[in-house]
């Protein structure tokens, strides 16, 4: 599906996150060297700190409030996204704490990878099309400008 230009930057962010989600699931399920799994987890936590956390804020502070002007903020697709943001943040915190303390972290890494992958697919396949249908062209363009300004 062709994405509206206003949402392309968010969709582009999703690709990098999907790559890391796949790596975490694979590393968590393998018998690789624990140092390899720790490196994968650290790489993800770096991506989280540098990009994904800001991406969540863009959605929560710009995209979803814009949708609420034209659509139902209680839309189940919106509620799911917000709840999953909370769950993902919790798992990121758990993963970080477990890595720092030397605890076993493979299951947390696996759950985080699976949830993040499902979350991104939901946004791309369900939420973004709902938003593209609900917002007038100018409102979508404004969201795109707001997101671009946030990233600068």
Contact map, one row per residue, 1 for C-alpha under 8 A:
11100000000000000000000000000000000000000000000000000000000000000000000000000000000000000000000000000000000000000000000000000000000000000000000000000000
11110000000000000000000000000000000000000000000000000000000000000000000000000000000000000000000000000000000000000000000000000000000000000000000000000000
11111011001000000000000000000000000000000000000000000000000000000000000000000000000000000000000000000000000000000000000000000000000000000000000000000000
01111111000000000000000000000000000000000000000000000000000000000000000000000000000000000000000000000000000000000000000000000000000100000000000000000000
00111111100000000000000000000000000000000000000000000000000000000000000000000000000000000000000000000000000000000000000000000000000000000000100100000000
00011111100000000000000000000000000000000000000000000000000000000000000000000000000000000000000000000000000000000000000000000000000000000001111110000000
00111111111000000000000000000000000000000000000000000000000000000000000000000000000000000000000000000000000000000000000000000001000000000000000100000000
00111111111100000000000000000000000000000000000000000000000000000000000000000000000000000000000000000000000000000000000000000000000000000000000000000000
00001111111110000000000000000000000000000000000000000000000000000000000000000000000000000000000000000000000000000000000000000000000000000000000000000000
00000011111111000000000000000000000000000000000000000010000000000000000000000000000000000000000000000000000000000000000000000000000000000000000000000000
00100011111111100000000000000000000000000000000000000000000000000000000000000000000000000000000000000000000000000000000000010000000000000000000000000000
00000001111111110000000000000000000000000000000000000000000000000000000000000000000000000000000000000000000000000000000000000000000000000000000000000000
00000000111111111000000000000000000000000000000000010010000000000000000000000000000000000000000000000000000000000000000000000000000000000000000000000000
00000000011111111100000000000000000000000000000000000000000000000000000000000000000000000000000000000000000000000000000100000000000000000000000000000000
00000000001111111110000000000000000000000000000000000000000000000000000000000000000000000000000000000000000000000000000000000000000000000000000000000000
00000000000111111111000000000000000000000000000000000000000000000000000000000000000000000000000000000000000000000000000000000000000000000000000000000000
00000000000011111111100000000000000000000000001000010000000000000000000000000000000000000000000000000000000000000001100000000000000000000000000000000000
00000000000001111111110000000000000000000000000000000000000000000000000000000000000000000000000000000000000000000001100100000000000000000000000000000000
00000000000000111111111000000000000000000000000000000000000000000000000000000000000000000000000000000000000000000000000000000000000000000000000000000000
00000000000000011111111100000000000000010001000000000000000000000000000000000000000000000000000000000000000000001000000000000000000000000000000000000000
00000000000000001111111110000000000000000000000000000000000000000000000000000000000000000000000000000000000000011101100000000000000000000000000000000000
00000000000000000111111111000000000000000000000000000000000000000000000000000000000000000000000000000000000000001100100000000000000000000000000000000000
00000000000000000011111111100000000000010000000000000000000000000000000000000000000000000000000000000000000000001000000000000000000000000000000000000000
00000000000000000001111111110000000010011001000000000000000000000000000000000000000000000000000000000000000011011000000000000000000000000000000000000000
00000000000000000000111111111000000000000000000000000000000000000000000000000000000000000000000000000000000011101100000000000000000000000000000000000000
00000000000000000000011111111100000000000000000000000000000000000000000000000000000000000000000000000000000001000000000000000000000000000000000000000000
00000000000000000000001111111111000110010000000000000000000000000000000000000000000000000000000000000000010000000000000000000000000000000000000000000000
00000000000000000000000111111100000010000000000000000000000000000000000000000000000000000000000000000000011011000000000000000000000000000000000000000000
00000000000000000000000011111110000000000000000000000000000000000000000000000000000000000000000000000000010001000000000000000000000000000000000000000000
00000000000000000000000001111111000000000000000000000000000000000000000000000000000000000000000000000000000000000000000000000000000000000000000000000000
00000000000000000000000000101111100000000000000000000000000000000000000000000000000000000000000000000000000000000000000000000000000000000000000000000000
00000000000000000000000000100111110110000000000000000000000000000000000000000000000000000000000000000000000000000000000000000000000000000000000000000000
00000000000000000000000000000011111110000000000000000000000000000000000000000000000000000000000000000000000000000000000000000000000000000000000000000000
00000000000000000000000000000001111111000000000000000000000000000000000000000000000000000000000000000000000000000000000000000000000000000000000000000000
00000000000000000000000000000000111111100000000000000000000000000000000000000000000000000000000000000000000000000000000000000000000000000000000000000000
00000000000000000000000000100001111111110000000000000000000000000000000000000000000000000000000000000000000000000000000000000000000000000000000000000000
00000000000000000000000100110001111111111000000000000000000000000000000000000000000000000000000000000000010000000000000000000000000000000000000000000000
00000000000000000000000000000000011111111100000000000000000000000000000000000000000000000000000000100000000000000000000000000000000000000000000000000000
00000000000000000000000000000000001111111110000000000000000000000000000000000000000000000000000000000000000000000000000000000000000000000000000000000000
00000000000000000001001100100000000111111111000000000000000000000000000000000000000000000000000000000000000000000000000000000000000000000000000000000000
00000000000000000000000100000000000011111111100000000000000000000000000000000000000000000000001000000000000010000000000000000000000000000000000000000000
00000000000000000000000000000000000001111111110000000000000000000000000000000000000000000000000000000000000000000000000000000000000000000000000000000000
00000000000000000000000000000000000000111111111000000000000000000000000000000000000000000000000000000000000000000000000000000000000000000000000000000000
00000000000000000001000100000000000000011111111100000000000000000000000000000000000000000000000000000000000000000000000000000000000000000000000000000000
00000000000000000000000000000000000000001111111110000000000000000000000000000000000000000001000100000000000000000000000000000000000000000000000000000000
00000000000000000000000000000000000000000111111111000000000000000000000000000000000000000000000000000000000000000000000000000000000000000000000000000000
00000000000000001000000000000000000000000011111111110000000000000000000000000000000000000000000000000000000000000000000000000000000000000000000000000000
00000000000000000000000000000000000000000001111111111000000000000000000000000000000000000000000000000000000000000000000000000000000000000000000000000000
00000000000000000000000000000000000000000000111111111100000000000000000000000000000000000000000000000000000000000000000000000000000000000000000000000000
00000000000000000000000000000000000000000000011111111100000000000000000000000000000000000000000000000000000000000000000000000000000000000000000000000000
00000000000000000000000000000000000000000000001111111110000000000000000000000000000000000000000000000000000000000000000000000000000000000000000000000000
00000000000010001000000000000000000000000000001111111111000000000000000000000000000000000000000000000000000000000000000000000000000000000000000000000000
00000000000000000000000000000000000000000000000111111111100000000000000000000000000000000000000000000000000000000000000000000000000000000000000000000000
00000000000000000000000000000000000000000000000011111111110000000000000000000000000000000000000000000000000000000000000000000000000000000000000000000000
00000000010010000000000000000000000000000000000000111111111000000000000000000000000000000000000000000000000000000000000000000000000000000000000000000000
00000000000000000000000000000000000000000000000000011111111100000000000000000000000010000000000000000000000000000000000000000000000000000000000000000000
00000000000000000000000000000000000000000000000000001111111111000000000000000000000000000000000000000000000000000000000000000000000000000000000000000000
00000000000000000000000000000000000000000000000000000111111111100000000000000000000000000000000000000000000000000000000000000000000000000000000000100100
00000000000000000000000000000000000000000000000000000011111111110000000000000000000000000000000000000000000000000000000000000000000000000000000000000000
00000000000000000000000000000000000000000000000000000001111111111000000000000000010000000000000000000000000000000000000000000000000000000000000000000000
00000000000000000000000000000000000000000000000000000000111111111000000000000000000000000000000000000000000000000000000000000000000000000000000000000000
00000000000000000000000000000000000000000000000000000000111111111100000000000000000000000000000000000000000000000000000000000000000000000000001001100000
00000000000000000000000000000000000000000000000000000000011111111110000000000000000000000000000000000000000000000000000000000000000000000000001000000000
00000000000000000000000000000000000000000000000000000000001111111111000010000100000000000000000000000000000000000000000000000000000000000000000000000000
00000000000000000000000000000000000000000000000000000000000111111111100000000000000000000000000000000000000000000000000000000000000000000000000000000000
00000000000000000000000000000000000000000000000000000000000001111111110000000000000000000000000000000000000000000000000000000000000000100010001000000000
00000000000000000000000000000000000000000000000000000000000000111111111110000000000000000000000000000000000000000000000000000000001001100000000000000000
00000000000000000000000000000000000000000000000000000000000000011111111110000000000000000000000000000000000000000000000000000000000000000000000000000000
00000000000000000000000000000000000000000000000000000000000000001111111000000000000000000000000000000000000000000000000000000000000000000000000000000000
00000000000000000000000000000000000000000000000000000000000000000111111100000000000000000000000000000000000000000000000000000000000001100000000000000000
00000000000000000000000000000000000000000000000000000000000000000011111110100000000000000000000000000000000000000000000000000000001001100000000000000000
00000000000000000000000000000000000000000000000000000000000000000011011111100000000000000000000000000000000000000000000000000000000000000000000000000000
00000000000000000000000000000000000000000000000000000000000000010011001111100110000000000000000000000000000000000000000000000000000000000000000000000000
00000000000000000000000000000000000000000000000000000000000000000000000111110110000000000000000000000000000000000000000000000000000000000000000000000000
00000000000000000000000000000000000000000000000000000000000000000000001111111110000000000000000000000000000000000000000000000000000000000000000000000000
00000000000000000000000000000000000000000000000000000000000000000000000001111111000000000000000000000000000000000000000000000000000000000000000000000000
00000000000000000000000000000000000000000000000000000000000000000000000000111111100000000000000000000000000000000000000001000110000000000000000000000000
00000000000000000000000000000000000000000000000000000000000000010000000011111111110000000000000000000000000000000000000000000010000000000000000000000000
00000000000000000000000000000000000000000000000000000000000000000000000011111111111000000000000000000000000000000000000000000000000000000000000000000000
00000000000000000000000000000000000000000000000000000000000000000000000000011111111100000000000000000000000000000000000000000000000000000000000000000000
00000000000000000000000000000000000000000000000000000000000000000000000000001111111110000000000000000000000000000000001000100000000000000000000000000000
00000000000000000000000000000000000000000000000000000000000100000000000000000111111111000000000000000000000000000000000000000000000000000000000000000000
00000000000000000000000000000000000000000000000000000000000000000000000000000011111111100000000000000000000000000000000000000000000000000000000000000000
00000000000000000000000000000000000000000000000000000000000000000000000000000001111111110000000000000000000000000010001000000000000000000000000000000000
00000000000000000000000000000000000000000000000000000001000000000000000000000000111111111000000000000000000000000000000000000000000000000000000000000000
00000000000000000000000000000000000000000000000000000000000000000000000000000000011111111100000000000000000000000000000000000000000000000000000000000000
00000000000000000000000000000000000000000000000000000000000000000000000000000000001111111110000000000000000000000000000000000000000000000000000000000000
00000000000000000000000000000000000000000000000000000000000000000000000000000000000111111111000000000000000000010011000000000000000000000000000000000000
00000000000000000000000000000000000000000000000000000000000000000000000000000000000011111111100000000000000000000000000000000000000000000000000000000000
00000000000000000000000000000000000000000000000000000000000000000000000000000000000001111111110000000000000000000000000000000000000000000000000000000000
00000000000000000000000000000000000000000000000000000000000000000000000000000000000000111111111000000000000100110000000000000000000000000000000000000000
00000000000000000000000000000000000000000000100000000000000000000000000000000000000000011111111100000000000000010000000000000000000000000000000000000000
00000000000000000000000000000000000000000000000000000000000000000000000000000000000000001111111110000000000000000000000000000000000000000000000000000000
00000000000000000000000000000000000000000000000000000000000000000000000000000000000000000111111111000000000100000000000000000000000000000000000000000000
00000000000000000000000000000000000000001000000000000000000000000000000000000000000000000011111111100000100110000000000000000000000000000000000000000000
00000000000000000000000000000000000000000000100000000000000000000000000000000000000000000001111111110000000000000000000000000000000000000000000000000000
00000000000000000000000000000000000000000000000000000000000000000000000000000000000000000000111111111000000000000000000000000000000000000000000000000000
00000000000000000000000000000000000000000000000000000000000000000000000000000000000000000000011111111111100000000000000000000000000000000000000000000000
00000000000000000000000000000000000001000000000000000000000000000000000000000000000000000000001111111111100000000000000000000000000000000000000000000000
00000000000000000000000000000000000000000000000000000000000000000000000000000000000000000000000111111110000000000000000000000000000000000000000000000000
00000000000000000000000000000000000000000000000000000000000000000000000000000000000000000000000011111110000000000000000000000000000000000000000000000000
00000000000000000000000000000000000000000000000000000000000000000000000000000000000000000000000001111111000000000000000000000000000000000000000000000000
00000000000000000000000000000000000000000000000000000000000000000000000000000000000000000000000001111111100000000000000000000000000000000000000000000000
00000000000000000000000000000000000000000000000000000000000000000000000000000000000000000000000001100111111000000000000000000000000000000000000000000000
00000000000000000000000000000000000000000000000000000000000000000000000000000000000000000000001001100011111110000000000000000000000000000000000000000000
00000000000000000000000000111000000010000000000000000000000000000000000000000000000000000000000000000001111111000000000000000000000000000000000000000000
00000000000000000000000000010000000000000000000000000000000000000000000000000000000000000000000000000001111111100000000000000000000000000000000000000000
00000000000000000000000000000000000000000000000000000000000000000000000000000000000000000010011000000000111111110000000000000000000000000000000000000000
00000000000000000000000110010000000000001000000000000000000000000000000000000000000000000000001000000000111111111000000000000000000000000000000000000000
00000000000000000000000111011000000000000000000000000000000000000000000000000000000000000000000000000000011111111100000000000000000000000000000000000000
00000000000000000000000010000000000000000000000000000000000000000000000000000000000000000010000000000000001111111110000000000000000000000000000000000000
00000000000000000000100100000000000000000000000000000000000000000000000000000000000000010011000000000000000111111111000000000000000000000000000000000000
00000000000000000001111110000000000000000000000000000000000000000000000000000000000000000000000000000000000011111111100000000000000000000000000000000000
00000000000000000000110010000000000000000000000000000000000000000000000000000000000000000000000000000000000001111111110000000000000000000000000000000000
00000000000000000000000000000000000000000000000000000000000000000000000000000000000100010000000000000000000000111111111000000000000000000000000000000000
00000000000000001100100000000000000000000000000000000000000000000000000000000000000000010000000000000000000000011111111100000000000000000000000000000000
00000000000000001100110000000000000000000000000000000000000000000000000000000000000000000000000000000000000000001111111110000000000000000000000000000000
00000000000000000000000000000000000000000000000000000000000000000000000000000000000000000000000000000000000000000111111111000000000000000000000000000000
00000000000000000000000000000000000000000000000000000000000000000000000000000000100100000000000000000000000000000011111111100000000000000000000000000000
00000000000001000100000000000000000000000000000000000000000000000000000000000000000000000000000000000000000000000001111111110000000000000000000000000000
00000000000000000000000000000000000000000000000000000000000000000000000000000000000000000000000000000000000000000000111111111100000000000000000000000000
00000000000000000000000000000000000000000000000000000000000000000000000000001000000000000000000000000000000000000000011111111110000000000000000000000000
00000000000000000000000000000000000000000000000000000000000000000000000000000000100000000000000000000000000000000000001111111111000000000000000000000000
00000000001000000000000000000000000000000000000000000000000000000000000000000000000000000000000000000000000000000000000111111111100000000000000000000000
00000000000000000000000000000000000000000000000000000000000000000000000000000000000000000000000000000000000000000000000011111111100000000000000000000000
00000000000000000000000000000000000000000000000000000000000000000000000000001000000000000000000000000000000000000000000011111111110000000000000000000000
00000000000000000000000000000000000000000000000000000000000000000000000000001100000000000000000000000000000000000000000001111111111000000000000000000000
00000010000000000000000000000000000000000000000000000000000000000000000000000000000000000000000000000000000000000000000000111111111100000000000000000000
00000000000000000000000000000000000000000000000000000000000000000000000000000000000000000000000000000000000000000000000000011111111110000000000000000000
00000000000000000000000000000000000000000000000000000000000000000000000000000000000000000000000000000000000000000000000000000111111111000000000000000000
00000000000000000000000000000000000000000000000000000000000000000010001000000000000000000000000000000000000000000000000000000011111111100000000000000000
00010000000000000000000000000000000000000000000000000000000000000000000000000000000000000000000000000000000000000000000000000001111111110001000000000000
00000000000000000000000000000000000000000000000000000000000000000000000000000000000000000000000000000000000000000000000000000000111111110000000000000000
00000000000000000000000000000000000000000000000000000000000000000010011000000000000000000000000000000000000000000000000000000000011111110000000000000000
00000000000000000000000000000000000000000000000000000000000000000110011000000000000000000000000000000000000000000000000000000000001111111111000000000000
00000000000000000000000000000000000000000000000000000000000000000000000000000000000000000000000000000000000000000000000000000000000111111111000000000000
00000000000000000000000000000000000000000000000000000000000000000000000000000000000000000000000000000000000000000000000000000000000000111111100000000000
00000000000000000000000000000000000000000000000000000000000000000000000000000000000000000000000000000000000000000000000000000000000000111111110000000000
00000000000000000000000000000000000000000000000000000000000000000100000000000000000000000000000000000000000000000000000000000000000000111111111000000000
00000100000000000000000000000000000000000000000000000000000000000000000000000000000000000000000000000000000000000000000000000000000100111111111100000000
00001100000000000000000000000000000000000000000000000000000000000000000000000000000000000000000000000000000000000000000000000000000000001111111110000000
00000100000000000000000000000000000000000000000000000000000000000000000000000000000000000000000000000000000000000000000000000000000000000111111111000000
00000100000000000000000000000000000000000000000000000000000001100100000000000000000000000000000000000000000000000000000000000000000000000011111111100000
00001110000000000000000000000000000000000000000000000000000000000000000000000000000000000000000000000000000000000000000000000000000000000001111111110000
00000100000000000000000000000000000000000000000000000000000000000000000000000000000000000000000000000000000000000000000000000000000000000000111111111000
00000000000000000000000000000000000000000000000000000000000001000000000000000000000000000000000000000000000000000000000000000000000000000000011111111100
00000000000000000000000000000000000000000000000000000000010001000000000000000000000000000000000000000000000000000000000000000000000000000000001111111110
00000000000000000000000000000000000000000000000000000000000000000000000000000000000000000000000000000000000000000000000000000000000000000000000111111111
00000000000000000000000000000000000000000000000000000000000000000000000000000000000000000000000000000000000000000000000000000000000000000000000011111111
00000000000000000000000000000000000000000000000000000000010000000000000000000000000000000000000000000000000000000000000000000000000000000000000001111111
00000000000000000000000000000000000000000000000000000000000000000000000000000000000000000000000000000000000000000000000000000000000000000000000000111111
00000000000000000000000000000000000000000000000000000000000000000000000000000000000000000000000000000000000000000000000000000000000000000000000000011111
